[in-house]
Amino acid sequence: MLLLTRTTPYDEVKNKTEGMSVFLVDIKAAGKAIEARKLEMMLNHETNELFINDLEVPVENLIGEEGKGFRYLLDGLNAERILVSAGSIGSARWCVAKAAKYASERVVFGRPIGANQGVQFPIARAHVATEAADLMRWRAATLFDAKQRCGAEANMAKYLSSEAAMDAANACIDAHGGYGFAVEYDIERVFRSSRLSRTAPINNNLVLAFIGEHVLGMPKSY
């Protein structure tokens, strides 16, 4: 695994993001120094919490320059946020398509429920938000591929896509009514994974804090 750890004491650096280094750790060689405990989650992938005690890592396992690890981590986080954005956009499109199809086919009181603006408009709004988020996702990916600064764009893409996915999932459940909670329709599964993207890999409130401080130049809010 990749391990980011402090190699210069906290009180010896002016910038608190300095003095951290990245190491490549052989988990098998670490033995009992690393313990993984599985967490029961409401999602469809395994998640563990790690406990590290008395771990020794050879100096040759250092990646890059000592003390610059946090900067390396940030480069990877931009790619991760673009990737998460793509996943959220996929979930949003799935929900929009499923909701639109059901609303067009489900007939109540002699006409499809999709003919009612109360059903139709939330689905349409979700589609608009999804396509807008997709444009920002491509903007961030284009900058990343060109090796240009893309922190703001990656964060905005993650924010917009996660919000679009959640809105689309809600619209899909509302269109299906009680069936939206039935396992056989798959909507509840996509709803759960869409909700995660608001919180991870970075909470949307932290995205707004980043934009407020580093893009708009306002005072630090935390």
trRosetta pair geometry for C-beta under 8 A, 3 or more apart (Angstrom, degrees):
i j d omega theta_ij theta_ji phi_ij phi_ji
1 24 7.9 168 83 -156 30 50
1 25 5.2 -18 59 62 75 104
1 27 5.9 67 -8 -60 97 107
2 22 6.0 -10 -172 -168 100 106
2 23 7.5 152 -157 77 52 42
2 24 6.4 -32 -100 -101 62 57
2 25 7.4 161 -101 16 12 88
2 63 7.4 -30 -135 8 100 153
3 22 7.0 149 77 -155 45 55
3 23 4.9 -22 63 62 99 92
3 24 7.8 164 19 -96 84 10
3 25 4.9 49 -13 -20 124 128
3 57 7.2 -153 59 -67 141 159
4 20 5.8 28 178 165 93 117
4 21 7.5 174 -148 88 55 30
4 22 5.4 -26 -95 -97 69 75
4 69 5.2 161 -135 145 87 129
4 70 7.1 92 -161 -84 130 58
4 73 5.6 15 -88 -72 147 136
5 20 6.7 177 92 -155 24 79
5 21 6.4 -27 65 63 73 75
5 23 6.7 -13 20 10 114 114
5 69 7.7 20 41 73 46 170
6 9 7.4 76 150 -107 121 24
6 10 6.7 -19 -161 -61 154 78
6 19 5.9 23 -155 127 83 95
6 20 5.2 -49 -97 -100 56 77
6 21 7.9 101 -143 17 14 74
7 19 6.3 -153 63 177 65 66
7 20 6.8 129 13 -130 80 24
7 21 4.4 16 -8 5 134 120
7 66 5.9 -90 93 -167 154 99
7 67 6.4 -107 68 -72 112 65
7 69 8.0 106 4 -4 113 130
8 12 5.4 -116 166 81 96 118
8 13 5.6 94 111 -49 125 114
8 18 7.1 -23 60 128 138 81
8 19 3.0 -101 58 -141 110 109
8 20 7.8 -92 33 -46 86 39
8 67 5.8 32 -12 -107 127 104
9 12 4.5 80 69 2 90 112
9 13 7.8 177 87 -8 51 87
9 19 7.3 -72 51 -180 25 148
10 13 6.9 -76 -161 33 30 99
10 16 6.8 17 -154 -136 86 90
10 19 7.4 176 -95 92 36 148
12 19 6.9 127 79 -103 93 150
13 16 6.4 132 96 -102 113 34
13 18 4.5 -168 -163 80 136 103
13 19 4.3 -123 -50 -20 146 131
14 18 7.4 27 54 35 63 135
15 18 4.6 80 78 -7 96 109
17 20 7.0 -70 -180 16 48 122
17 70 4.4 -143 -179 103 90 161
17 71 7.6 98 144 -52 117 71
18 67 5.8 16 -179 176 80 97
18 68 7.7 -16 -135 -90 72 48
18 70 7.3 -105 -80 27 26 127
19 67 5.1 -18 -97 -135 30 89
20 67 6.9 80 38 -147 32 37
20 69 4.5 -103 119 61 78 110
20 70 4.7 73 63 -40 127 95
21 62 6.1 -36 172 -139 128 99
21 63 7.9 149 173 51 80 68
21 64 7.9 -167 -151 75 78 91
21 66 5.0 -23 -97 -141 132 60
21 67 6.1 -13 -66 -40 91 30
21 68 7.4 45 -104 41 66 49
21 69 4.3 149 -137 -35 16 128
22 62 7.5 103 79 -161 55 57
22 63 4.4 -48 99 59 103 111
22 64 6.4 46 48 34 111 111
22 69 3.9 156 -29 -135 78 108
22 72 5.4 -81 -10 75 146 141
22 73 6.9 169 -76 -55 123 88
23 57 4.8 57 168 150 154 156
23 61 4.8 52 -164 120 92 103
23 62 5.9 -44 -100 -97 78 45
23 63 6.5 176 -103 1 21 89
24 61 4.8 -130 57 -168 77 93
24 63 5.9 98 -32 -49 91 112
25 30 6.1 26 173 -55 107 131
25 34 7.6 114 148 -53 137 149
25 55 7.4 -2 -137 176 134 135
25 57 5.8 -71 -100 -107 88 123
25 61 6.9 83 -77 166 46 147
26 29 3.8 41 99 21 119 116
26 30 6.4 170 90 -24 62 83
27 30 5.5 -52 -150 26 32 118
27 34 5.9 -90 -144 74 78 149
28 31 7.6 33 165 -63 38 52
30 33 4.6 -106 176 60 88 107
30 34 4.5 35 121 3 140 112
30 55 5.8 -8 -146 -132 112 104
31 34 7.6 121 74 29 33 76
32 35 7.0 13 -165 -65 58 93
33 52 6.5 23 152 -156 79 66
33 53 5.9 -141 -151 71 59 60
33 54 5.6 -114 -124 82 100 71
33 55 4.1 128 157 -90 130 73
33 56 7.4 -121 -110 12 166 64
34 50 6.2 -24 -163 -163 93 107
34 51 7.3 148 -157 77 43 52
34 52 5.5 -7 -103 -103 73 75
34 55 6.4 49 -54 -91 86 127
35 50 7.1 143 76 -158 49 55
35 51 4.4 -14 60 58 102 103
35 52 8.0 -163 25 -70 69 35
35 53 7.7 13 1 11 106 105
36 48 4.4 2 -171 176 101 145
36 49 7.5 151 -153 74 55 37
36 50 5.7 -25 -98 -100 69 72
36 51 7.9 -164 -72 21 26 74
37 48 6.2 142 67 -160 37 84
37 49 5.3 -20 61 59 96 87
37 50 7.9 178 19 -85 74 25
37 51 7.0 43 -9 -10 109 108
38 46 6.5 -56 -135 -163 104 101
38 47 7.5 107 -157 78 61 48
38 48 5.4 -48 -96 -99 46 84
39 47 4.9 -43 57 96 109 96
39 48 6.4 170 1 -108 86 26
39 49 6.0 77 -46 -18 115 94
41 45 7.6 -23 75 68 145 55
41 46 7.9 157 21 -137 125 26
41 47 5.0 75 -42 24 142 123
42 192 5.5 -129 132 -157 103 134
43 47 7.4 64 59 -23 117 123
43 192 6.1 -171 -94 136 68 115
43 193 6.2 102 -134 -91 100 74
43 196 6.2 37 -86 -61 137 147
44 189 6.9 33 -40 -161 129 107
44 193 7.1 -33 18 -72 102 117
52 55 5.1 -40 -174 -17 101 132
57 61 5.1 -99 171 64 100 140
58 61 5.0 104 69 -9 79 103
59 62 5.9 -13 -179 -18 56 113
62 66 6.1 -30 -161 -76 144 84
63 69 7.6 88 73 -112 92 93
63 72 7.0 156 114 166 110 171
64 68 6.0 -103 133 79 122 111
64 69 7.0 150 69 -91 124 61
64 72 5.5 -171 6 -67 162 143
65 68 4.4 39 78 20 101 129
68 71 5.2 -39 178 33 82 117
68 72 6.5 87 124 -22 83 97
69 72 5.5 -55 -153 35 42 112
69 73 6.3 46 150 -24 71 103
70 73 5.4 -50 -151 32 36 117
70 74 6.6 41 151 -24 65 100
71 74 5.7 -48 -151 29 35 113
71 75 7.0 40 150 -21 62 98
72 75 5.8 -50 -159 28 36 114
72 76 6.9 30 149 -12 65 105
73 76 5.8 -62 -158 39 36 109
73 77 6.3 39 148 -27 70 106
74 77 5.3 -50 -144 31 36 116
74 78 6.9 43 156 -24 64 95
74 151 7.3 -13 173 -101 111 117
75 78 6.2 -49 -161 23 31 111
75 79 7.3 25 148 -10 60 103
76 79 5.8 -56 -158 37 41 110
76 80 6.2 42 147 -23 71 107
77 80 5.3 -52 -145 37 36 116
77 81 6.3 37 156 -21 68 103
77 154 7.8 123 121 127 72 145
77 201 7.1 -156 -145 118 86 136
77 202 7.6 64 -171 -41 118 126
78 81 5.9 -55 -149 34 30 108
78 82 6.6 29 153 -16 63 105
78 140 7.5 -155 -178 -179 93 110
78 144 6.1 176 133 -103 117 118
78 150 5.5 107 -169 84 135 98
78 151 6.0 -88 -93 -94 116 56
78 154 4.3 -160 -151 -34 76 172
79 82 5.8 -56 -152 36 33 111
79 83 6.3 34 151 -19 66 108
79 144 6.3 134 -89 -164 73 147
79 154 7.9 -49 -45 -129 20 142
80 83 5.6 -57 -149 38 32 113
80 84 6.2 31 154 -18 67 106
80 201 5.5 -7 137 26 128 162
81 84 5.6 -48 -141 38 33 111
81 85 6.3 42 152 -26 62 103
81 140 7.6 -83 102 164 100 155
81 154 4.3 96 83 164 126 100
81 155 6.3 -27 174 -81 161 41
81 157 6.7 118 139 74 97 100
81 158 4.1 -67 -167 -55 99 131
81 201 6.7 -116 -80 55 71 115
81 202 7.0 -19 -94 19 113 118
82 85 5.5 -50 -152 30 31 117
82 86 6.7 35 150 -21 62 100
82 137 6.4 123 -151 -157 74 77
82 140 5.0 -161 -99 115 106 120
82 141 5.3 131 -165 -77 137 79
82 144 6.1 -84 -34 -10 160 156
82 150 7.9 10 -60 133 125 135
82 154 5.4 -68 -52 -128 85 94
82 157 6.2 30 -109 90 61 148
82 158 7.7 -81 -64 -59 30 89
83 86 5.7 -51 -155 30 34 112
83 87 6.8 32 149 -15 64 104
84 87 5.6 -54 -152 37 36 113
84 88 6.3 36 151 -19 68 105
84 158 5.7 36 85 -123 115 99
84 161 7.5 151 119 87 73 132
84 162 7.6 1 141 -67 108 104
84 197 5.9 159 173 -134 108 104
84 200 8.0 -146 -129 119 149 64
84 201 6.1 -148 -50 4 154 99
85 88 5.7 -56 -148 37 31 110
85 89 6.3 32 154 -20 65 106
85 133 6.9 -157 -166 164 101 103
85 136 7.7 -113 -164 98 147 92
85 137 4.4 -178 131 -109 130 109
85 140 7.2 88 30 53 162 143
85 154 7.7 -142 -20 -158 136 59
85 157 4.2 -8 -109 142 160 101
85 158 5.1 -100 -67 -85 97 50
85 160 7.7 35 -137 65 111 83
85 161 4.1 130 -149 16 73 156
85 162 7.8 -79 -106 -35 61 76
86 89 5.8 -54 -148 35 30 112
86 90 6.5 34 152 -20 63 104
86 137 6.1 135 -71 -172 66 141
86 161 7.7 -27 -35 -155 19 163
87 90 5.6 -54 -152 34 33 113
87 91 6.5 31 152 -17 66 104
87 197 7.2 -172 93 -89 106 135
88 91 5.6 -52 -149 37 35 111
88 92 6.2 36 152 -21 67 106
88 133 7.4 -76 104 146 113 148
88 158 7.8 109 10 -148 146 51
88 161 3.8 116 86 143 127 102
88 162 5.1 -86 -127 -81 158 50
88 164 6.9 107 144 66 108 92
88 165 4.1 -105 -169 -36 87 140
88 194 6.7 102 -136 -131 81 74
88 197 4.7 156 -86 165 118 171
89 92 5.6 -51 -145 36 32 113
89 93 6.3 32 156 -18 65 105
89 130 6.0 123 -143 -165 74 89
89 133 5.9 -166 -91 104 101 113
89 134 5.2 106 -140 -85 143 87
89 137 6.2 -71 -35 -22 145 161
89 161 5.0 -62 -53 -140 81 116
89 164 7.1 23 -103 87 62 133
89 165 7.3 -95 -66 -67 25 101
90 93 5.9 -56 -147 36 29 108
90 94 6.4 32 154 -21 63 106
91 94 5.7 -55 -151 33 31 114
91 95 6.5 28 154 -17 65 106
91 165 4.7 44 86 -142 114 116
91 168 7.3 148 122 79 75 129
91 169 7.1 -12 151 -62 108 107
91 190 5.3 164 -153 -166 100 102
91 193 6.3 -152 -106 97 147 109
91 194 5.0 -175 138 -82 146 98
91 197 7.9 179 36 -6 148 144
92 95 5.8 -57 -151 37 31 109
92 96 6.2 30 154 -18 66 107
92 126 6.6 -160 -168 171 98 99
92 129 7.7 -114 -166 95 146 93
92 130 4.2 -179 127 -108 134 120
92 133 7.5 80 30 54 165 142
92 161 7.1 -134 -12 -164 137 70
92 164 4.7 9 -113 127 157 96
92 165 4.3 -104 -60 -95 94 59
92 167 7.7 28 -130 62 109 79
92 168 4.0 127 -147 13 73 155
92 169 7.7 -82 -104 -34 58 76
92 194 7.4 114 -67 -122 69 125
93 96 5.7 -52 -143 37 32 111
93 97 6.2 30 159 -17 66 108
93 130 6.0 149 -66 172 70 150
93 168 7.7 -25 -37 -165 20 164
94 97 6.1 -59 -148 38 26 107
94 98 6.2 20 157 -15 64 112
94 190 6.2 -136 94 -129 129 155
95 98 5.9 -59 -142 40 28 108
95 99 6.0 25 160 -17 66 111
95 126 7.0 -81 102 156 111 148
95 165 7.4 119 11 -156 137 58
95 168 3.9 124 82 142 130 101
95 169 5.0 -104 -107 -81 157 49
95 171 6.9 108 146 66 114 91
95 172 4.0 -106 -165 -39 93 140
95 187 7.2 92 -119 -135 89 89
95 190 6.1 -174 -68 124 99 141
95 194 7.6 9 -38 -62 144 154
96 99 5.9 -58 -143 39 26 108
96 100 6.1 24 159 -18 64 110
96 123 6.1 127 -142 -168 73 83
96 126 5.3 -168 -90 107 102 113
96 127 4.9 117 -150 -79 146 83
96 130 6.3 -101 -29 -1 145 156
96 168 5.1 -61 -50 -144 83 118
96 171 7.4 27 -99 84 63 131
96 172 7.4 -96 -63 -68 28 103
97 100 5.9 -56 -143 37 27 109
97 101 6.3 26 158 -19 62 109
98 101 5.9 -56 -148 36 28 111
98 102 6.3 22 158 -14 64 110
98 172 5.7 42 82 -139 107 121
98 187 7.0 -167 117 -87 150 99
99 102 6.0 -59 -145 40 29 107
99 103 5.9 25 159 -17 66 113
99 123 4.8 -161 115 -112 127 119
99 126 7.7 57 47 56 151 148
99 168 7.5 -152 1 -173 138 74
99 171 5.5 29 -133 122 171 92
99 172 4.1 -119 -62 -106 111 66
99 175 4.3 117 -152 29 93 155
99 176 7.3 -101 -112 -33 73 89
100 103 5.9 -57 -140 40 26 109
100 104 6.3 25 158 -20 62 110
100 114 7.0 73 -152 -120 52 140
100 123 5.6 148 -72 168 77 142
100 127 8.0 45 -56 -61 130 129
101 104 5.9 -62 -152 35 26 109
101 105 6.4 5 159 -5 64 115
102 105 6.0 -71 -144 45 29 100
102 106 5.5 22 166 -21 72 116
102 175 5.7 121 85 134 118 116
102 176 5.8 -9 140 -85 164 82
103 106 6.3 -46 -119 35 25 106
103 112 6.5 86 153 162 57 104
103 113 5.3 -99 -147 84 72 90
103 114 3.2 104 140 -72 99 99
103 119 5.4 168 -136 146 126 123
103 120 6.8 154 156 -86 148 64
103 123 6.5 -122 1 -26 156 160
103 175 4.9 -70 -64 -157 104 124
104 112 5.5 -3 -158 -167 31 151
104 114 4.8 -20 -72 18 50 154
105 112 6.8 58 3 -124 7 113
106 112 6.4 96 69 -149 53 71
106 113 5.0 -15 92 10 106 113
106 114 7.6 112 50 -20 87 87
106 175 7.9 152 28 166 144 85
107 110 6.9 -26 177 -165 105 8
107 111 6.4 -163 -145 112 82 8
107 112 5.6 -51 -91 -82 66 50
107 113 7.6 -161 -106 -23 19 73
108 111 7.4 -37 64 64 53 55
108 113 5.4 41 20 -69 113 95
111 115 5.1 -53 149 38 119 147
112 115 5.2 110 72 -15 81 97
113 116 5.7 -43 -172 21 56 114
113 119 4.9 80 147 -22 92 175
113 175 7.1 148 106 -156 129 76
114 119 5.7 -111 -104 107 39 122
114 120 5.4 90 -171 -83 64 92
114 123 7.7 -38 -129 32 96 152
114 175 7.8 27 -82 -144 82 118
115 120 7.2 10 -138 -46 5 129
116 119 4.7 69 76 14 97 103
116 120 6.5 171 83 -9 45 95
117 120 5.3 -62 -126 49 36 107
117 121 5.1 36 177 -28 76 111
118 121 6.9 -29 -113 27 15 106
118 122 7.9 12 169 -9 44 104
119 122 7.2 -71 -168 34 26 101
119 123 7.1 13 151 -8 62 115
119 174 7.4 -168 -126 123 70 101
119 175 5.7 98 -161 -112 100 82
120 123 6.1 -73 -161 41 34 108
120 124 6.1 28 153 -18 73 113
121 124 5.5 -56 -142 39 34 112
121 125 6.1 36 158 -21 69 104
122 125 5.7 -51 -143 36 32 112
122 126 6.4 36 155 -22 63 104
122 167 7.6 -147 -173 173 88 91
122 170 7.5 -95 175 105 132 92
122 171 4.0 -175 133 -115 107 108
122 174 6.4 15 82 66 158 144
122 175 7.9 -156 77 -51 116 96
123 126 5.7 -53 -151 34 31 113
123 127 6.6 34 149 -21 63 103
123 168 7.9 67 -135 -135 56 69
123 171 4.9 160 -80 161 57 134
123 172 7.8 95 -105 -72 93 56
123 175 6.5 45 -64 -62 121 138
124 127 5.6 -52 -153 32 34 114
124 128 6.6 35 151 -19 66 103
125 128 5.7 -52 -150 35 35 112
125 129 6.3 32 154 -16 67 107
125 167 7.0 -88 112 158 100 134
125 171 7.6 176 61 -78 91 146
126 129 5.8 -56 -146 39 31 110
126 130 6.2 35 154 -24 64 108
126 164 6.6 120 -161 -167 67 73
126 167 4.9 -170 -105 117 90 98
126 168 3.9 129 -175 -90 131 71
126 171 4.8 -122 -29 15 143 150
127 130 5.7 -56 -148 34 29 113
127 131 6.5 23 159 -14 64 106
127 168 7.8 100 -59 -104 46 108
128 131 6.2 -60 -151 37 28 106
128 132 6.4 27 154 -17 64 109
129 132 5.7 -57 -148 38 31 112
129 133 6.3 32 154 -20 66 107
129 160 7.2 -160 180 -176 84 86
129 163 6.9 -98 173 108 134 93
129 164 4.1 -175 125 -110 104 96
129 167 6.0 38 60 62 157 146
129 168 7.7 -150 71 -47 113 94
130 133 5.8 -56 -149 36 30 111
130 134 6.4 35 151 -25 64 105
130 161 7.7 62 -135 -129 60 65
130 164 4.5 147 -82 170 59 134
130 165 7.7 94 -103 -67 96 53
130 168 6.2 44 -61 -59 123 137
131 134 5.4 -47 -148 29 35 118
131 135 7.0 41 153 -22 62 97
132 135 5.9 -49 -159 26 35 112
132 136 7.1 28 149 -10 64 103
132 160 6.5 -111 110 -178 92 135
132 164 7.6 178 59 -81 88 138
133 136 5.8 -58 -155 40 38 108
133 137 6.3 44 147 -25 69 104
133 157 6.7 108 -172 -153 76 59
133 160 3.7 -177 -108 126 91 105
133 161 4.1 144 170 -77 135 63
133 163 7.7 -179 -81 58 135 84
133 164 4.6 -119 -11 -5 146 147
134 137 5.3 -49 -147 32 35 117
134 138 6.5 33 155 -16 66 102
134 161 7.6 97 -65 -96 50 103
135 138 5.9 -54 -151 37 31 107
135 139 6.4 36 149 -22 64 105
136 139 5.3 -49 -146 34 37 117
136 140 6.4 36 155 -18 66 102
136 153 6.5 -166 -174 -163 83 79
136 156 5.4 -104 -174 113 141 102
136 157 4.4 -170 122 -91 98 76
136 160 5.5 86 45 40 147 149
136 161 7.8 -142 72 -39 110 93
137 140 6.0 -57 -152 37 29 108
137 141 6.3 26 152 -17 65 109
137 157 4.4 120 -87 -155 56 124
137 161 6.2 59 -64 -59 119 133
138 141 5.6 -54 -142 40 33 111
138 142 6.1 39 157 -25 66 105
139 142 5.9 -54 -148 32 26 112
139 143 6.7 22 155 -13 61 106
139 153 5.2 -125 113 -156 101 132
139 157 7.3 -170 58 -69 90 117
140 143 5.9 -59 -152 38 31 108
140 144 6.2 31 153 -20 66 109
140 150 5.1 115 -153 179 70 119
140 153 3.8 179 -89 129 82 104
140 154 4.5 130 -157 -77 135 56
140 156 7.5 -179 -61 59 123 85
140 157 4.5 -90 -3 -17 143 144
141 144 5.6 -54 -145 37 32 113
141 145 6.2 31 157 -19 66 106
142 145 6.0 -55 -147 37 28 109
142 146 6.4 17 155 -10 62 112
143 146 5.8 -65 -147 45 30 106
143 148 4.5 -89 -165 73 82 105
143 149 7.0 -46 170 81 126 36
143 150 3.8 149 102 -86 124 114
143 153 5.8 108 26 48 145 152
144 147 7.6 32 178 -76 34 30
144 148 7.6 -94 -68 52 20 66
144 150 4.9 -80 -61 31 74 161
144 154 7.1 77 -61 -73 121 116
149 152 7.9 43 139 11 97 90
150 153 4.8 -61 -164 53 78 112
150 154 5.1 82 131 -30 93 101
151 154 6.0 -57 -141 37 24 109
151 155 6.3 21 161 -15 62 110
151 210 7.5 -121 153 171 106 132
151 214 7.3 -41 111 121 130 148
152 155 5.9 -61 -151 39 27 109
152 156 6.2 21 156 -15 66 110
152 210 7.6 -171 -107 133 62 107
152 211 6.7 98 -141 -107 89 77
152 214 7.1 -150 -80 105 97 106
152 215 5.0 106 -121 -86 128 121
153 156 5.8 -56 -141 40 30 108
153 157 6.1 34 157 -22 65 106
154 157 5.8 -52 -145 35 28 112
154 158 6.5 29 155 -19 62 106
155 158 5.8 -55 -150 35 31 111
155 159 6.4 29 153 -18 65 107
155 202 7.5 -52 -125 80 88 146
155 207 4.7 166 -178 -142 101 93
155 210 5.4 -111 -146 86 167 141
155 211 6.6 -165 112 -56 133 92
156 159 5.6 -53 -146 37 34 112
156 160 6.0 28 160 -14 68 109
156 207 7.4 147 -79 178 38 118
156 211 6.9 89 -75 -88 91 128
157 160 6.1 -57 -140 41 26 105
157 161 5.9 18 165 -12 64 115
158 161 6.3 -62 -140 42 22 104
158 162 6.1 18 164 -17 62 113
158 197 7.6 -148 -170 177 81 97
158 201 7.9 -78 -146 47 146 84
158 202 6.8 58 128 53 155 104
158 204 8.0 -160 121 -99 93 76
158 207 6.4 -152 84 -100 108 142
159 162 6.3 -65 -147 37 22 105
159 163 6.4 14 161 -12 62 111
159 204 5.4 110 -124 -137 86 95
159 207 4.5 -180 -69 128 116 157
159 208 7.3 113 -117 -55 146 73
160 163 6.0 -62 -149 40 27 107
160 164 6.1 26 155 -20 65 111
161 164 5.5 -54 -143 38 31 113
161 165 6.2 35 156 -23 65 105
161 197 7.2 -72 109 152 90 142
162 165 5.7 -50 -146 34 31 112
162 166 6.5 29 155 -17 63 105
162 194 7.5 148 -156 -175 62 68
162 197 3.9 -155 -118 123 101 101
162 198 4.8 155 157 -78 125 54
162 204 6.4 -146 83 -74 138 118
163 166 5.9 -56 -149 37 32 109
163 167 6.3 29 155 -16 66 108
163 198 7.2 87 -74 -100 57 98
163 204 7.2 95 -57 -121 97 152
164 167 5.8 -57 -145 40 30 109
164 168 6.1 30 156 -19 65 109
165 168 5.8 -56 -145 38 28 111
165 169 6.3 29 155 -20 64 107
165 194 4.0 -157 142 -143 107 106
165 197 5.9 42 58 55 147 141
166 169 5.7 -53 -146 35 31 111
166 170 6.4 31 154 -17 64 105
166 194 5.2 164 -81 144 55 110
166 195 6.3 87 -109 -91 103 55
166 197 7.7 -149 -46 65 95 98
166 198 6.1 28 -51 -51 141 122
167 170 5.8 -54 -149 37 31 111
167 171 6.3 31 153 -18 65 107
168 171 5.7 -54 -146 38 32 111
168 172 6.2 35 153 -23 64 106
168 194 7.5 -138 65 -136 91 156
169 172 5.6 -52 -147 34 31 114
169 173 6.5 30 154 -17 64 103
169 187 7.2 144 -155 -176 78 85
169 190 6.0 -162 -112 116 109 92
169 191 4.3 141 178 -107 129 69
169 194 4.5 -177 -32 53 146 159
169 195 7.6 -101 74 -44 160 77
170 173 5.9 -54 -149 37 32 109
170 174 6.2 30 154 -18 65 108
170 191 7.8 103 -64 -127 49 106
171 174 5.7 -55 -145 39 31 112
171 175 6.3 33 155 -22 65 106
172 175 5.9 -53 -148 34 29 111
172 176 6.5 14 158 -6 63 111
172 180 6.5 142 122 -128 72 115
172 187 5.4 -163 128 -139 118 121
172 190 7.7 -3 74 84 158 128
172 191 7.7 -146 70 -71 116 97
173 176 6.0 -68 -147 46 29 102
173 180 3.4 120 -141 169 63 151
173 181 7.1 58 -145 -53 108 69
173 187 5.8 154 -82 148 73 134
173 188 7.8 80 -99 -80 112 63
173 191 6.4 43 -53 -85 125 139
174 177 7.5 28 -177 -70 31 43
174 180 7.2 30 -17 -45 21 163
175 180 7.4 114 60 -72 60 122
176 179 4.3 -105 168 78 103 96
176 180 3.7 136 74 -60 116 84
176 185 6.4 115 -162 180 158 163
176 187 6.2 -169 26 -17 157 165
177 180 6.4 160 67 -4 24 100
178 181 6.2 -57 -170 31 51 104
178 182 7.3 60 137 -33 71 100
179 182 5.1 -42 -156 13 52 122
179 185 5.5 102 158 -46 89 152
179 187 7.9 83 124 19 72 136
180 185 6.6 -95 -117 91 28 150
180 187 4.8 -75 -155 93 67 151
180 188 7.0 120 149 -57 62 78
180 191 7.9 78 167 -46 99 141
181 187 7.6 -64 -64 79 23 108
181 188 5.5 67 -143 -72 44 125
182 185 5.0 80 76 2 93 105
182 187 7.9 55 55 35 63 101
182 188 7.4 176 59 -12 22 121
183 186 7.6 41 175 -71 45 38
183 188 6.5 -61 -95 46 50 127
183 189 7.6 69 -144 -39 68 102
185 188 7.5 88 72 -3 93 83
186 189 5.3 -53 -164 35 61 117
186 190 6.3 52 145 -16 84 103
187 190 5.9 -60 -151 41 36 105
187 191 6.0 43 150 -27 69 107
188 191 5.3 -49 -144 33 33 119
188 192 6.6 36 156 -22 64 101
189 192 6.1 -54 -156 30 29 109
189 193 6.8 18 153 -8 63 107
190 193 5.9 -58 -146 43 36 106
190 194 6.0 39 154 -24 68 109
191 194 5.8 -59 -147 36 27 112
191 195 6.5 30 155 -23 63 104
192 195 5.9 -52 -152 29 30 112
192 196 7.0 38 150 -26 60 100
193 196 5.6 -44 -158 21 39 118
193 197 7.4 41 150 -24 63 98
194 197 6.1 -51 -161 22 39 111
195 198 6.1 -46 -170 19 45 113
195 199 7.5 20 146 -1 67 108
196 199 6.0 -78 -164 46 42 101
196 200 5.7 -36 170 43 85 103
197 200 7.0 -78 -113 67 29 61
198 203 7.4 22 144 -145 63 57
198 204 5.3 -45 -165 -19 73 121
199 203 5.5 -8 -144 -101 50 75
199 204 7.8 -56 -75 -7 33 82
200 203 7.7 0 -64 -64 41 57
202 206 5.2 -105 174 77 100 127
202 207 6.1 117 115 -55 116 87
203 206 4.8 92 67 4 85 102
203 207 7.4 -144 102 -7 47 84
204 207 5.1 -43 -151 29 45 119
204 208 6.6 46 151 -18 68 98
205 208 5.7 -51 -153 36 36 111
205 209 6.5 39 147 -21 65 103
206 209 5.2 -47 -145 35 38 116
206 210 6.4 44 152 -23 66 100
207 210 5.7 -52 -152 32 32 112
207 211 6.5 28 152 -15 65 105
208 211 5.7 -53 -145 39 34 110
208 212 6.1 37 155 -22 66 108
209 212 5.7 -53 -144 37 29 113
209 213 6.2 12 163 -5 64 112
209 220 7.8 44 -177 -157 102 61
209 221 5.2 -129 -129 53 97 115
209 222 6.0 -14 -141 1 149 117
210 213 6.4 -67 -144 45 24 97
210 214 5.5 -26 -178 25 66 117
210 215 7.4 59 131 -9 68 101
211 214 7.1 -64 -109 55 16 80
211 215 4.6 -28 -156 31 58 130
211 216 6.4 47 148 -8 69 103
212 215 7.4 24 -18 49 9 87
212 216 5.4 -43 -146 47 36 121
212 218 4.7 -51 169 52 86 125
212 221 6.2 23 93 -16 145 128
213 216 7.5 28 -8 54 9 79
213 217 7.5 37 -173 -118 32 11
213 218 6.0 -85 -90 69 44 72
213 219 7.3 -40 -110 126 88 18
213 220 5.2 41 -112 -96 136 59
213 221 6.9 -134 -55 -1 108 85
218 221 7.5 22 115 -47 112 101
